[in-house]
Amino acid sequence: MVRLIKYIRRTKFLRLTIEATYLDQNHWFIDGAFAVHDDMKSHTGTYMTFGKGMLDGSSSGQKINTTSSTEAEVVAVHDTMPAILWTRYFLEAQGYPLQSSLVHQDNLSAKLLETNGRGSSSKRTRHMNIRYFFVSDVAARKHIKLEYCPTDEMIGDFFTKPLGGAKFRRFRNIIMNISHDEYGDVNVDELMTIHQAKMQRRFDMMARDDSSSDSEDECTISADTSKVSASDGPSQECVGSGSKRSNIMWASVRRAHRHKPTGKYTYAQVAAGDVSATPTTE
C-alpha cells in the first residue's frame, strides 16, 4: 500500500494522450491469463489503438472456466469481439472505410483454432466450437486479421498480470502516449519503433525455424562469428550490458544452451562473446 501511494503521488502529472496516426486500421492486443482467480477462472486484458495512446481497453474476469491457456485465449478474443465489431461499424458509419482490424495474440494454438476452425479442433476443444467458429467466421469475412505477437511484446499483459520495473514503465508509456514521466523525457516514437522491430524479428525467426525459437529471445548470435549482437538498440527494458545481467545477455545464455546442449556457458563467457569455446560445467 505504501508503494502504491508513493507511485500515485509521483505520477499525478501523467495524462493519457491520444493520437491517430492512421484511421484505416486499428490494432487490438488481447491476452488471457489462465486460471488466475480463486475460482480458477481466467482473466482477459485488451488494448486498442489507432497509433498512439489507448482508445479502448479493459481488464475483466472471464465468466466461464477453461481447461487450458489456449482456451483462455480463445475466450478472451471471443469476449472482445463485440467491441471489435462495434468499433468497425461505428467508424464505417462515420465515413471511414477500414482495413481488417489487426488482433494480436501471443498463443499460436489459439490463433490456429481461431483461424482454421474445425481444421485445428480436437475432442479436447470440441466444447469450444461456438467460440472459435465465430472468430473464424469473422476472420473469413476479412473483418479481423489474426497475428502472432511475442509474449514480451504483448501489451495486453499490462491488464492481466502485475508487471514490474522497466517493462511496466515501457508498456505504460506506450498505452498512455507519455512524453515525460517521473524519470525524464520519453520518446514514444522510439519505443514504438523498438516494439515493432521486436515483433518483426520474431516473425522472421518463425519463418526461418518456427520450432527452435522461443518468444522471449531479445538478441541474436551471428552464425559466422558467434558474437552476441543486440539488434534493437537501447530500450527501457534492456538496461545495459556492463555489470548488470540485462535481458539481452540472459537471452544469449538461453540461446547458447540450446545451441550447445553438451554443456553450460557462464554469463561471463556469453558477455564476452566466447560461445564457441568449450562450455563449462558451472
C-alpha positions as CSV (number, residue, x, y, z in Angstrom):
1,M,0.0,0.0,0.0
2,V,2.9,2.4,0.8
3,R,4.4,1.7,-2.6
4,L,1.1,2.3,-4.3
5,I,0.6,5.7,-2.6
6,K,4.1,6.7,-3.4
7,Y,3.6,5.8,-7.1
8,I,0.3,7.8,-7.3
9,R,1.9,10.8,-5.7
10,R,4.9,10.7,-8.1
11,T,2.8,10.2,-11.2
12,K,-0.1,12.6,-10.7
13,F,1.0,14.7,-13.7
14,L,0.8,11.8,-16.2
15,R,-2.0,12.2,-18.7
16,L,-3.4,10.0,-21.4
17,T,-2.7,11.5,-24.9
18,I,-4.5,10.0,-27.9
19,E,-3.1,10.4,-31.4
20,A,-4.5,8.7,-34.5
21,T,-1.6,8.2,-36.9
22,Y,-3.9,6.2,-39.2
23,L,-7.7,5.9,-39.4
24,D,-8.0,3.0,-41.8
25,Q,-6.9,0.2,-39.4
26,N,-6.9,-0.4,-35.6
27,H,-4.8,-2.7,-33.6
28,W,-6.1,-4.9,-30.7
29,F,-3.7,-6.6,-28.3
30,I,-5.7,-9.3,-26.5
31,D,-4.3,-11.5,-23.7
32,G,-5.8,-14.2,-21.5
33,A,-4.3,-15.1,-18.1
34,F,-5.2,-18.7,-17.4
35,A,-6.8,-19.7,-14.0
36,V,-5.5,-16.7,-12.0
37,H,-8.6,-16.2,-9.8
38,D,-9.6,-18.1,-6.7
39,D,-12.4,-19.9,-8.6
40,M,-9.8,-20.9,-11.2
41,K,-11.4,-18.7,-13.8
42,S,-9.1,-16.8,-16.2
43,H,-8.7,-13.1,-16.8
44,T,-8.9,-11.0,-20.1
45,G,-6.9,-7.9,-20.9
46,T,-7.4,-5.8,-24.1
47,Y,-5.7,-2.7,-25.6
48,M,-6.8,-1.0,-28.8
49,T,-5.1,1.9,-30.5
50,F,-5.1,3.8,-33.8
51,G,-1.4,4.6,-33.5
52,K,-0.6,6.2,-30.1
53,G,-2.5,6.1,-26.9
54,M,-5.2,3.8,-25.8
55,L,-8.7,4.4,-27.3
56,D,-10.3,1.3,-25.8
57,G,-9.1,-1.1,-23.2
58,S,-10.4,-3.5,-20.5
59,S,-9.4,-5.7,-17.7
60,S,-12.1,-8.2,-16.7
61,G,-12.5,-11.7,-15.3
62,Q,-13.9,-14.4,-17.6
63,K,-17.3,-15.8,-16.9
64,I,-16.6,-19.4,-17.6
65,N,-13.9,-21.8,-16.5
66,T,-11.4,-23.0,-19.1
67,T,-9.1,-26.1,-19.1
68,S,-6.0,-24.7,-20.8
69,S,-4.3,-21.4,-21.6
70,T,-5.3,-21.9,-25.2
71,E,-9.0,-22.0,-24.3
72,A,-8.5,-18.9,-22.1
73,E,-7.0,-17.0,-25.1
74,V,-9.9,-18.1,-27.4
75,V,-12.5,-16.9,-24.8
76,A,-10.6,-13.6,-24.4
77,V,-10.9,-12.9,-28.2
78,H,-14.5,-14.1,-28.3
79,D,-15.5,-11.9,-25.4
80,T,-13.8,-8.9,-27.0
81,M,-15.3,-9.5,-30.5
82,P,-18.4,-7.3,-29.8
83,A,-16.2,-4.3,-29.1
84,I,-14.0,-5.0,-32.2
85,L,-17.0,-5.2,-34.5
86,W,-18.8,-2.3,-32.9
87,T,-15.8,-0.1,-33.4
88,R,-15.6,-1.1,-37.1
89,Y,-19.3,-0.5,-37.7
90,F,-19.2,2.9,-35.9
91,L,-16.3,4.2,-37.9
92,E,-17.7,2.9,-41.2
93,A,-20.9,4.7,-40.4
94,Q,-18.9,7.9,-39.9
95,G,-17.4,7.5,-43.4
96,Y,-14.1,5.9,-42.5
97,P,-13.6,2.7,-44.6
98,L,-11.4,0.3,-42.6
99,Q,-9.0,-2.5,-43.5
100,S,-9.2,-5.7,-41.4
101,S,-8.7,-5.0,-37.7
102,L,-5.4,-6.5,-36.5
103,V,-5.8,-8.8,-33.5
104,H,-2.5,-9.6,-31.8
105,Q,-2.2,-12.7,-29.7
106,D,0.8,-14.5,-28.0
107,N,-0.6,-18.0,-28.2
108,L,-0.1,-19.8,-31.5
109,S,-2.5,-22.7,-30.7
110,A,-5.3,-20.2,-30.0
111,K,-4.5,-18.4,-33.3
112,L,-4.8,-21.7,-35.2
113,L,-8.1,-22.5,-33.7
114,E,-9.5,-19.1,-34.4
115,T,-8.2,-19.1,-38.0
116,N,-8.9,-22.7,-39.1
117,G,-12.0,-23.6,-37.0
118,R,-12.7,-27.3,-37.4
119,G,-9.3,-27.9,-39.1
120,S,-7.5,-27.3,-35.9
121,S,-10.0,-28.7,-33.4
122,S,-10.0,-32.0,-31.5
123,K,-12.0,-33.8,-28.9
124,R,-10.4,-31.7,-26.2
125,T,-11.6,-28.5,-27.7
126,R,-14.9,-29.6,-29.1
127,H,-16.9,-27.8,-26.4
128,M,-15.2,-24.6,-27.6
129,N,-16.8,-24.9,-31.1
130,I,-19.1,-21.9,-30.8
131,R,-16.4,-19.5,-29.8
132,Y,-13.7,-20.3,-32.2
133,F,-16.0,-20.9,-35.1
134,F,-17.5,-17.4,-34.5
135,V,-14.0,-15.9,-34.5
136,S,-13.0,-18.0,-37.6
137,D,-16.1,-16.7,-39.4
138,V,-15.3,-13.1,-38.6
139,A,-11.8,-13.6,-39.9
140,A,-13.0,-15.3,-43.0
141,R,-15.1,-12.2,-43.8
142,K,-12.0,-10.1,-43.5
143,H,-13.2,-8.1,-40.6
144,I,-10.3,-9.1,-38.5
145,K,-6.8,-10.4,-39.2
146,L,-5.1,-12.5,-36.5
147,E,-1.4,-12.0,-36.0
148,Y,1.1,-13.6,-33.5
149,C,2.7,-11.2,-31.0
150,P,5.7,-12.2,-29.0
151,T,4.9,-12.7,-25.3
152,D,7.3,-10.0,-24.2
153,E,5.6,-7.5,-26.6
154,M,2.0,-8.4,-25.6
155,I,0.7,-5.0,-24.3
156,G,-2.4,-6.8,-23.1
157,D,-0.3,-8.3,-20.3
158,F,-0.5,-4.8,-18.7
159,F,-4.2,-5.6,-17.9
160,T,-3.9,-9.2,-16.9
161,K,-0.9,-9.5,-14.5
162,P,1.4,-7.4,-12.4
163,L,4.4,-6.1,-14.3
164,G,7.5,-4.7,-12.6
165,G,10.3,-2.3,-13.4
166,A,11.2,-1.2,-16.9
167,K,8.6,-3.4,-18.6
168,F,5.8,-1.8,-16.6
169,R,7.1,1.7,-17.5
170,R,7.6,0.9,-21.2
171,F,4.0,-0.5,-21.6
172,R,2.5,2.3,-19.5
173,N,4.3,4.9,-21.6
174,I,3.1,3.3,-24.8
175,I,-0.5,2.9,-23.6
176,M,-0.8,6.5,-22.3
177,N,1.4,8.0,-25.0
178,I,3.5,9.8,-22.4
179,S,6.2,12.4,-23.5
180,H,7.6,12.9,-20.0
181,D,7.4,10.6,-17.0
182,E,8.8,10.5,-13.5
183,Y,12.3,9.5,-14.9
184,G,12.5,12.2,-17.5
185,D,11.7,12.6,-21.2
186,V,10.1,9.7,-23.1
187,N,10.3,9.2,-26.8
188,V,7.2,7.2,-27.6
189,D,8.1,7.0,-31.3
190,E,11.3,5.3,-30.4
191,L,9.5,2.9,-28.0
192,M,7.0,2.0,-30.8
193,T,9.8,1.5,-33.3
194,I,11.6,-0.9,-30.9
195,H,8.3,-2.6,-30.2
196,Q,7.6,-3.1,-34.0
197,A,11.2,-4.2,-34.6
198,K,10.9,-6.9,-31.9
199,M,7.7,-8.2,-33.4
200,Q,9.1,-8.2,-36.9
201,R,12.2,-10.0,-35.8
202,R,10.0,-12.7,-34.2
203,F,8.1,-13.1,-37.4
204,D,11.3,-13.5,-39.3
205,M,12.6,-16.1,-36.8
206,M,9.4,-18.1,-37.1
207,A,9.6,-18.0,-40.9
208,R,13.2,-19.5,-40.7
209,D,12.5,-22.0,-38.0
210,D,9.2,-21.9,-36.1
211,S,10.2,-24.7,-33.7
212,S,13.6,-23.7,-32.4
213,S,12.9,-20.2,-31.1
214,D,11.0,-19.1,-28.0
215,S,9.2,-15.8,-27.7
216,E,11.4,-14.4,-25.0
217,D,14.6,-14.0,-27.1
218,E,15.8,-10.4,-27.2
219,C,19.1,-10.7,-29.2
220,T,20.7,-12.7,-31.9
221,I,24.0,-14.6,-32.3
222,S,25.9,-14.2,-35.5
223,A,26.4,-17.6,-37.1
224,D,29.8,-16.8,-38.6
225,T,31.5,-15.0,-35.6
226,S,29.4,-16.4,-32.7
227,K,29.3,-12.9,-31.3
228,V,26.3,-11.6,-29.4
229,S,24.7,-8.6,-31.0
230,A,21.8,-6.6,-29.7
231,S,19.6,-5.8,-32.7
232,D,17.2,-3.4,-31.1
233,G,19.5,-0.7,-29.6
234,P,18.8,0.8,-26.3
235,S,15.4,0.4,-24.6
236,Q,13.8,0.9,-21.2
237,E,13.7,-2.9,-20.8
238,C,17.3,-3.8,-21.7
239,V,19.1,-1.5,-19.3
240,G,22.8,-2.0,-20.1
241,S,25.2,-4.9,-20.5
242,G,28.0,-4.0,-18.2
243,S,27.9,-5.4,-14.7
244,K,24.1,-5.8,-14.9
245,R,22.7,-9.0,-16.3
246,S,20.5,-7.4,-18.9
247,N,17.7,-9.2,-20.7
248,I,19.9,-9.3,-23.8
249,M,22.6,-11.2,-22.1
250,W,20.3,-13.7,-20.4
251,A,18.6,-14.3,-23.8
252,S,22.0,-15.1,-25.2
253,V,22.7,-17.6,-22.4
254,R,19.4,-19.4,-23.1
255,R,20.2,-19.5,-26.9
256,A,23.7,-20.7,-26.2
257,H,22.4,-23.5,-24.1
258,R,20.1,-24.6,-26.9
259,H,22.9,-24.5,-29.5
260,K,25.4,-26.3,-27.2
261,P,23.4,-28.9,-25.3
262,T,26.6,-30.8,-24.2
263,G,27.5,-28.2,-21.5
264,K,26.6,-24.9,-19.9
265,Y,28.0,-21.4,-20.6
266,T,28.6,-18.9,-17.8
267,Y,27.3,-15.4,-18.1
268,A,30.9,-14.1,-18.4
269,Q,31.5,-16.3,-21.5
270,V,28.4,-15.1,-23.2
271,A,29.0,-11.5,-22.3
272,A,32.5,-11.7,-23.8
273,G,31.1,-13.3,-27.0
274,D,33.0,-16.5,-26.2
275,V,30.3,-19.0,-27.2
276,S,32.5,-21.0,-29.5
277,A,34.8,-22.3,-26.7
278,T,34.2,-25.4,-24.7
279,P,31.3,-24.8,-22.3
280,T,32.0,-25.1,-18.6
281,T,30.1,-27.2,-16.1
282,E,29.4,-24.4,-13.7
